Amino acid sequence: MKKIHIVCKKKKDDAIRLARKIIDEFGKNNDIYLDEESARFIRYEKQIEIEHIGKNANFIIVLGGDGTLLSVARHGRENNVPILGVNLGSLGFLTEISVEEVPALINETLNDRFDISKRIMIDVSVNREGEKVFEFSILNDAVITKDALARIFDIETYVNDDYLATYRGDGLILSTPTGSTGYSLSAGGPILYPSLKNLIVTPICPHTLTNRPIILPENSTIRAILLSKDERVVLTLDGQIGFPLEYGDEIVVKQSSHVVNLIKSSSKGYFEILRTKLKWGER
């Protein structure tokens, strides 16, 4: 008997219906827990709080989109449990499993016949006047950006102890290879194969057009210092967590000791996912 945690995208009916089907089909021989909100909706007794996701579980099933998986990855990072991401969203680079693949892939996972894609996480912290005031581990990206009414601002950036550049523009994206297909890609950044351990620095609308994205070696530590006094600037993590920055704040980004283990589709590889999601080759 295996212990399975299921997390559904909030207020998504097809995710809850699919969770119900999985419970009906696999619940007799396995111990299945469902996230609190979804469990209450279908009156299912075995509930799991998102803060405890992955604890003592054999694997986690995420039913939704990439945003749901990013949240699960953050909350379950201490447990190092494989995640099977089912795409019920619009794009789904992380939740690569189709609904049609679910029964067969769950069976394979229950029988320990599955492949893993290991993804690095990054630790992001903010130092203010010598004191650490904020810290998180994330999978995709840390974005330093102005709010809607702010003007361009300056960010002094270092890699390890070497000065890189002072970026002047709308912001800066500090991304993992997994996050390379997110905001960084939209801002002109490169796509990195997801199993790599490099970090990407991508400026957003730089005032100096020669400021281009740069790929850094693995185990690099990035330090970005906000130099503008009168602008309203925010740090956003994985597009879901926000933290307001102040003049002189130092944002530190480095590879985390945590990794995310994504269960891979048995029917398609990463390049097929790129072709499908980005519609390469279509006219």
N, C-alpha and C positions, 0 to 999 in steps of 0.2 A: 504493500500500500504506500502510495506517495502522497505528500502534502503539497497542495497546489494553492497559490493565491491568485485571485483574479481581480483586476482593476479595470473598471469601465470608464470611458469618457463621460463626464458629467452631463446629465440631461440628454443623452443620446439613446433613443429607443432601440435602434438596431443593435447597439452594443449590449444592452441589457437582455434583449431577446437571445442574442448569441450566448451570453453567459448562462442563461437558463438552459439552453440546449446542451452546453458543455457539462453543466451540473447533472442534467438528466442522463446523459450518455456515459459520463465517467465518474459520477459521484458515488456509485454503489461500491466500487472497489478502491476508491481513493478519498482522501480527506481534503475537501475543497472549501476554501474560505473566499468570501466575496467582500469587496470594499463596502464600508458601512452604508453609504447613501444608496447604492444599488441594492444591497441586501434588504434594507428597509422597504424599498419600493416594491420588491417581489416577495416580501415577507419570508426571507430566507434567514435561518437562525444563525448560521456560522458566518460571523462578521469579522473583518480585520480593519483596524485603524491604519490610515496611510502612514502614520509615524512608525508602525511596526511591520510594514510590508517587507516580506522576504524572510522574516525571522523564523528559523527552524523549517522553512519551506524547501522543497526540492527544486521548484521553479515557479516563476511568476508569468501569468498570461496578461498582457495588456491589450484591451479592446478599445481602439479609438484611433488617435493620430499621434504624430510625433510629440506634440505638446504633452499629452498624457504620459508617454514613455519617458520624457525628460523629467517630469515630476517624480515618477516611480524610481528612476535612476538615482535622483538626489536622495530621496527618503530611504532607499534600500541599499545605499552604497556600502554600509558597514557589513552587510550580510553576504555580499559576493555571490548572489544567486542568479542562475541563468534566466534571461527574460525572453519570452516569446511574444513579439509584437505583431498584432494583427491590424492591418490597415483598414480602418473605417473612416478615415479622413479624406482629404482631397489630394495630398501629394504622397506623403509617407516614405521618406528615405530611411527612417529608423524602423517604423512598423512596416516591414517589407512583406509580411506573410498575407496572402489573400484569404478571404473567407473560405474559399473552396479548398484550400490547403489545410485548414485547421484540424479536422478529425485525424487525417493521416499523420500530420506533424506532431500532434499531441500523443498519438500512439507511439511514434518513434521516440519521442522524448521520455515517455513513461518507461520505455525499454532501453533507455540510455544509448540510443542510436541517433545522435545528432551532432552537428558541427557548431562550433562557437566562433563568433567574431569578437575579438577582444578590443575594446575601445578605451583609450586613456581618458581620464577626467583631469580637470585642472582645479587647483586650489586658488581662490581669489580672496584677497584680503585688502582692507583699507587701513592705512596708518595715518593718524591725525595727531600732530604735535607729539610724536614719539610713542603714541599709544595705539594699539590695534583696536579699532572700533567696529569692525565688520569682518566676517569671514564665512565663506561657503565653498563647497565642492560642487562642480557642475560638469556637464557633459559637452555642451555645445560652444557657447561663447560668452564673453564679457564685453559689453558695449558701453563706451563712455560717450555720451552724446548730450547735446543741448536740449532744453525743452522748447516748446513751440515758439516762444517769443524771444529766446536768447540769440545773440549774435555769434559769429565764429569765435573760437577760443583756442588757447595754446596748451599743448601737452608736451612736456619734456620727457623723453623716453630713453630708457637704458636697457641693454641686454646684458645680464649679469652686472659687471661693473663698467661696461663700455658704453659710452654715450652713443646713441643711435641717431636721434634727430629730435627737433622740436616741431611737432606737427601743429599746423594752424589750419583749422577748418571746422567742419560740423561734428567731428568726433573721431573715434578710433575703435576698431573691432579687434579683439584679441581672441583667437579662435583655435579650437582643436581640429584635427583632421575630420572628425565626425561633423563638426560645425561648419566645415568648409563649404557645404552645399546649402547653407542657410543665408543669413544676412551678409556674410563675407562675400559670397558668390554674387549677390545682388549689387554689392559695392565694387565689383570688379576683381575680387580675389580669386585665387586658383582653387581647383578641386584637388584635394589630397586623398590618396587611397586610405580608407578608414583605419587600417591596422598600423599605419605609421604613428610615430610619436612626436612629430614636429609640431611647432606652434606657428600660427600665422598672425602677422600684424597688418591690418588693412585700414588705411585712412578713409574717412567718409568725406567726400567732396573737399579734398585738400585745396588750400589757397594756392600752394605751389604745385603745379601740375606734374612736376617731376617726382613728387612723393608717391611712390607706388607700393603695392603690397609686397611684403617680404616674408619668406619662409625661414624659420629659425631652427637650429639643431635641437634634437631632443635634450631634455633636462635643462633647457634654457630658463632663466628667470627674467621676467619682464617687469620693469618698474616704470610706471607712468605717473608723472607729477603734474597736477593741475596748476597752471600759472596765472590764469585769468581770475581777477578778483570780483568783478561785478556781473558775471554771467551765471545763469542758473543751469547747472550741469548735473546729470544723473548717471549713475552706474546701473545697468540693467543686466541681469544674469539669466541666460537661457530664455530671454523674452518674457520672464515670469516674475522675477524678483527685482525690485527697484530699491536704490539707496541714494539719497541726495548727497552730492559732493560739495566740499568747500575749498576755498583757495588754499593751496599748499598740501592738500591731501595726496598721499602716495598710494597708488593702486599697484599691488604686487600680484603677479600671475605666474604660476609654476606648475609643472606636472604633479598631479596628486599621486599618492600611494594607492588610491582606489582605482579600480577598473570596472567597466561595465561589460558583462558577458551577454551578447545578443545571440540568440539561437538563429541560425541561418536557414533560409529556405533551401529545401533539397532540390528544387526545380529550376532555380535561376541564380546566376552569379551577380556580382556587383556591377559589372559593365552593362549587363542587360537591364539592371535597375536604372542606371544612368540613362541609357538609351530610352527606356520607357518613360521615366519621370520627366526628363528634359526634352523628350521628343526629338532626339538627334536623328538626322537622316530624313525627317519628314519635310514635305514641301507645302 
